[in-house]
Amino acid sequence: MTARPDSPCKGVCTTTYDEVCRACHRHYLEVANWGVMTQAEKDAVWARIEPLREMPEESSPVEQITDLVLAIGVTGVACFVATVFAKILIWSFT
């Protein structure tokens, strides 16, 4: 097993918006107090978050849309948008 880094931080902290960082899975208080926590406290945090760090990261909605566009191509996206637009028009006149 490789040695773990000093901090679980991945450099894309979301604790400005979330109580638990989506990147490293620490609570905002754990992030804020990491520098003054004892090694035993840090080990307890690592024990809780290590299984979460091994899970594949969920992609953002923008990444999901980008993947979809790349998968179906520009023509497929144009057809999809045209279909949705047509359904909206039909719905609005019924």
N, C-alpha and C positions, 0 to 999 in steps of 0.2 A: 504494500500500500504506500502511496506517495504521501509525503508530509503535507498537511493542510496549510494554507496560507495564514498569515497573522490575523486577518480579518475576512469574514465571509463576503464583504462588500464586492459587488460586481461593477461599481462605478456608474450605475444608472438608477440611483435611489428614487423611489416613488413615495417616500414618507412625507413629502410635502402635501400629498393628496390622499394618502392611505395610511391607516394605522400600522399596517404590516407591509413592508417593502415587497413588491412583486418580484424583484430581482433576487434578493438574498434571503427573503422570508423572515427577517427579524422584525420585531416590534419596534416602533419608532424610539421607545425609551432604551431598548437594547442598542440601537444604532447610536443614539446620543451619548450613552454611558459606556460604550465599548472600551474606551481608553482607560477608564477607572475601575472596570470590573476585575474581580479576582480571576485567576486561572480556572478555579472550580466553577464559577459562574459562566465563564466563556465556554467551558467544556459542556455544561448543561445546555447552553444555547446550541452549540455545534451538534450535540446528540439529537436535539429536536429537529434541526433544519437539514441535516445531512441527507435523510431520505427524500426530502422535498427537492433538494438540489439535484438529485439523480433522476428525477422525473423530467420528461421532455417539457420544455417551456411552451406555453400556449402562445400562439402567434396573435398579434393584434388584429383588429378588424381591417386595418389598412393592409397589413401583410396578407390576410386571407383574401381580400379583394384582388390584390396584386397577383397572388398565386392563381386565382381563378382566371383573371385576364390572360395570364401567360399560358394557362392550360388550354383555354378554349380559343384563344387568339382574338384579334381585333374584330374579325368578321363575326365570330360567335357572340362577342359582346354587343356589336351593333344589332344583331338579330334579337338578342335578349332584350335590349333597350326598346327596340321597335315593338316587340311583343307586349312588353309591360305598358308602353305608351298606348298601344291599341286597346288593351284591356281597360285602361283608365278612361279612355275616350268612350268606349262602349258602356262602361259603368256609369259615367256621368250623364249619358243620355237616356238611361233606363229609369 
